[in-house]
Structures are given as structure tokens and as C-alpha cells.
Amino acid sequence: MSNLISIGVEQGMQNFRIDTHAMNKRMQGLIKSAGFHYCGIVNQGDEVQERLGYELNL
């Protein structure tokens, strides 16, 4: 994941967002270890599935 963030920074990006399913504990751990902070629940249109949203501001 850090490689993707590095590429984004090289292209001038300073804000990164990611979401994952609430049951995907492994991904949540990876996201948090990369420095992302929990922001809230993300709804995907008319679908019932809610996702947990995370954000990283550099």
C-alpha cells in the first residue's frame, strides 16, 4: 500500500480515501497501519452493503 501512496504523492495527491467491508478485519488493520483514520460509513448507491470509510491526509 505504501508504494501506491508514494506514487500518488509523486503525482501531487495529498488526500487518499479507501473503504472496506466491516467484516474485513485484516484489511482494516492494514489500512490503520498505513496511517489512515476512520471517517464513517460509506453507502454505495442503492445497495444495502455499508462500507467503513478511511482517509489519509498528507
Order of alpha helices (4+ residues) and beta strands (2+ residues): alpha-beta-alpha-beta-beta
